[in-house]
Amino acid sequence: MIIFTCIVSLYIFVYIHTINGQCTSNDIIGEQRTRDEDDDDYDGNAVNAVLNFHNDYRFDCCGFIYIWEIYVRRNAITPINVKVQVWYDSGALWTLRGENIFEAYDDRNENTMTVTAGSRIRVYNDDYIGFYESAGSVITYDDGNDGGDYKTATFGSDQTTFDWDAATGGNRRDHAIHARITPSQIPAFTNLDDTVAISNNEVAGTVIFTLAASDSDPEDAGLLTVAHTGNTGSAATFFELDSTTWEVKIRSGVSLSPGDHAMTFSVTDPCSRSSSSTLTVRVENDPPVITSLATSSSKTISEDLTAETLLHTLVVTDSTPTTCQLDSIGVPFEIKTISGSTNYGIFLSAGASMDYDTQNAYILDLSCTDNFDVTKGVYTVYLVRNEPPTINGLPRATDMQEDVVVETTLYTLSVTDPESTVVTCDVTEITPNTNIMFIKPSSNFNEFDIVLQSNPSLQYDVARTYRLDIQCSDGRRTDSGVFFMNVLRNKPPVFLNLQNVTTVSSVSSYIGQIVFDVEISDPENDQVQFSMFCVPSTNCPFEVYHSGEIVLTRSIEGEFVPAYDLYVYVTDGKSTTGPRSLTVHVLDINYVPVIKNLPLPSALVVSENSVLGLSIFQVSIQDNDGHDLHTYSMTSFPSDGVLYFDIDSATGLISTSATKNINYEAVSTTSFTFTITVSDTKDSASQNLTVTIANQNEAPVFTKTSYLLSVNEGPAGTILGDPGYLYQDEDTGDTHKFSMNCASGVGYFSIAPTTGFISLATDVDVDSVGSLTSYTCTVKVSDGTLTDSASLTINVNNVNDNTPRFSNNLFTYYLDINYPLNTAFGSTVATDADTGTFGNFIYSIDQTSLGTETFGIQANGDLYFKNSLTSYGYGSSMSFTVQATDTGSLQGTATVFIVIPQTTTTTTTTTDRPLTFWEYPANPAWVIVAGLIGLIIMVLPCYMCYKNGCTCEWRGRPGDYQERLQEPSENNRKKDKQPKVYSNGNWKAWRWYEQQ
């Protein structure tokens, strides 16, 4: 039962231990009974580092190693240093968590090391124990069946990361090492719980408190973390924690409200051990301050003011929104927010009624609050008494003609008001009574116009003077004045510059031209009107304006009336004066010129490509004004005709353009109609001239004069590429043919007449002696009458068209079996008919059939031995192939036959000797064949001599055309007694001639 209870307690401990993640005091990780372990070790092996993977060596909590206990191998030279280590899996590699240098002194008993605070290794869940000793592993182990997994490695130096997963592994092994661990201590705040007081006007970012904490574990220095974990009030809204500096600050964009706001903070070490404390922030309110009343607490206004008026802007300082109000009642004032602003203002209420005589000042009580505190203030308004307006400039009188008809301003009066109040003025009475006059505001402030209406029908004989009584008011008080208007009798207008005479030019005149300006005088400066009639009256070209200006109403150019009489009247509405006469003489009457020789009965024909500036027609005119100067001009239809023809503006001579050639195929039309105009600067006359363009044959023209073709050497008939001729012919319907001349290259190329394509006329081989690789030719194109030529260069490309050839197909050599190595014994010569790089070749040997590399060949074709012939023996023969390969991979071959002669043996000695000529079986055969051929050659001439009668004259068949060799003979001399006479009269030995 006791054992069961212990086991249950152990499981409960392990469960709680794992759940909390915190180590308990004096926990042991590793093999605890190390003193019972065997003294097995890794002495003599390359292992110097070990990592234990068994759960006994795995840490399952967070804490510090404060004691290491190990066994070292027997007979170890002590003291000896061992690096006891803790490793953790960081992903791709394992990372060293920490290590302590263990100095062991006892190779027989357990060695114990206490780690001082500050040097302890902090371990975490799933960390493992390992160790490292650069001179070789010293900690012992046991290979019992209850052992665990492990990894071994050989470190060349200290390692902070290592791929333990790839290291050599083993199992069932316990190492004599374990660690004792102690839990991490709980950190705590050193300046909490606490309360701090601040003003509600503090600004964002202000540090109101800095947290401080401590931990008795020196390893935790700089590793503690703080967090804001809870709030009361508006702490989360108003404040924030800087987790780096541990400062508590006011958040941006907040308005602090008075009251207590609590914040809970936690401090935590790397083993997640923590504690919490509270900071209370007390926000104290600052009452609002009305700063504007300190500098402006009163204002003076007129008692006449009735419109809503801002008297004072209340400037209140407070961190929270404030509201202001007027505490005084029964006064014509109010406090409200100013439009477009958050500030409050003191206003005079709209429609206020104030009287200085009743109350000359108002003392206003006001207050502002932020909902926590109230601040009061006083503002005083003083009144100014109204003064009456003053009419300036009255009394006053003015004169007016009885015939006035337009609305007239008689006088503009001004009114002065001390308070600059808007004044109104009225006519209270007119004597004698009438309604033809009134008063109205002028365009300027407090000014008024006294106006006589239009068409007042004044009569001097009925009323000569009118009195106007005028009163002006500012709304409280008034002022009065008197104005008089006197009526004057009317007088008729008078002409000042009629009767009179003037002139006008028929050529230089224009519609609207002022011919004469009639001047009059009217004593009353009345508005007057003019009228007139004209002689002759038919289609009179003149008119008089009411301004007195006589103007030309139409053109008189080309007319022949020499003068006009104009009779003018003027009236002022009361009286009329006139008529008075004005005589207008017309000058510069002009005769129009006439073109005599146009139009023509038929079109004028001009050939294309006519000489530039060629005269084609002279315009002839008649003008009765003999002294006139004439100017000629010309337009065309279609309009581009003026590009090809010009007219002399002074003489009227028409010619072809001096700068642009006439092209039948390019013009927009072949018939142009020109309008010829002649002008004498006053009048002009026009006639039409039709010009027809005649077509002319034009030569084709190469637009590109040089061409290049390339072809490989080859047989006749090979067609070269398209030359791509570029040529043009203005005559669109022409048919063209091509021809070619290649100078010294005659016979090599031919040209297709219709297409201009080039082909080889004969076989072309650049390898032949005297052959060229480039030919320069002239290509011509013809329309049947006219031609043009261009240069054509033809480059012939050398190709690899010849295979190297040996001088013989078979080379035979008789060689002694002891022929020296690396010494030439024969030559195989090859040639290549190609020129240039394709004519170069190299020699090689194919001796694969021999099974060994016996022979070699030099660059010049000489053969030599690379290995001895002794392996073949006397009387043997062999063959191989020599090759000649050019740069284009064409290859020629020949066979080399090698014979090692038999050895001749006697009874006394054996002597090696070569075969005799007749001992080689092939030689007698070809000697017999050669003898037969020689016999035939000897007998054949004798037979031919017999057939010809022992003469050198060849007797051919009649009609044959042959060549023969003539020799003198004794038989001829005997038969003919004379040398035979030949066609040329002289016989000469060895002369070729023709048989007749």
Beta strands, then each sheet from edge to edge (+ up, - down):
strand 1: 27-30
strand 2: 49-52
strand 3: 58-59
strand 4: 63-70
strand 5: 80-89
strand 6: 94-104
strand 7: 111-114
strand 8: 121-123
strand 9: 127-132
strand 10: 141-142
strand 11: 148-153
strand 12: 161-162
strand 13: 168-175
strand 14: 177-183
strand 15: 188-189
strand 16: 194-199
strand 17: 207-210
strand 18: 213-214
strand 19: 225-231
strand 20: 239-242
strand 21: 247-250
strand 22: 259-268
strand 23: 274-284
strand 24: 289-290
strand 25: 298-302
strand 26: 309-314
strand 27: 316-317
strand 28: 323-326
strand 29: 333-337
strand 30: 344-348
strand 31: 361-369
strand 32: 374-384
strand 33: 390-392
strand 34: 396-401
strand 35: 408-416
strand 36: 424-431
strand 37: 437-441
strand 38: 447-452
strand 39: 465-473
strand 40: 478-488
strand 41: 494-495
strand 42: 500-505
strand 43: 514-517
strand 44: 520-521
strand 45: 529-535
strand 46: 542-544
strand 47: 549-552
strand 48: 563-571
strand 49: 576-587
strand 50: 594-595
strand 51: 604-607
strand 52: 615-618
strand 53: 621-622
strand 54: 631-637
strand 55: 645-647
strand 56: 653-656
strand 57: 671-679
strand 58: 684-694
strand 59: 701-702
strand 60: 706-712
strand 61: 727-728
strand 62: 737-741
strand 63: 749-751
strand 64: 758-760
strand 65: 774-782
strand 66: 787-797
strand 67: 805-806
strand 68: 810-814
strand 69: 824-827
strand 70: 830-831
strand 71: 841-846
strand 72: 855-857
strand 73: 862-865
strand 74: 877-886
strand 75: 891-899
strand 76: 903-905
strand 77: 910-912
strand 78: 963-965
strand 79: 992-994
sheet 1: 1+ 14- 4+ 7-
sheet 2: 1+ 14- 4+ 8-
sheet 3: 3+ 9- 2+ 11- 13+ 10-
sheet 4: 3+ 9- 5+ 6- 12+
sheet 5: 15+ 18-
sheet 6: 16+ 23+ 22- 19+
sheet 7: 17+ 21- 20+
sheet 8: 24+ 27-
sheet 9: 25+ 32+ 31- 28+
sheet 10: 26+ 30- 29+
sheet 11: 33+ 35- 38+ 37-
sheet 12: 34+ 40+ 39- 36+
sheet 13: 41+ 44-
sheet 14: 42+ 49+ 48- 45+
sheet 15: 43+ 47- 46+
sheet 16: 50+ 53-
sheet 17: 51+ 58+ 57- 54+
sheet 18: 52+ 56- 55+
sheet 19: 59+ 61-
sheet 20: 60+ 66+ 65- 62+
sheet 21: 63+ 64-
sheet 22: 67+ 70-
sheet 23: 68+ 75+ 74- 71+
sheet 24: 69+ 73- 72+
sheet 25: 76+ 77-
sheet 26: 78+ 79-
end
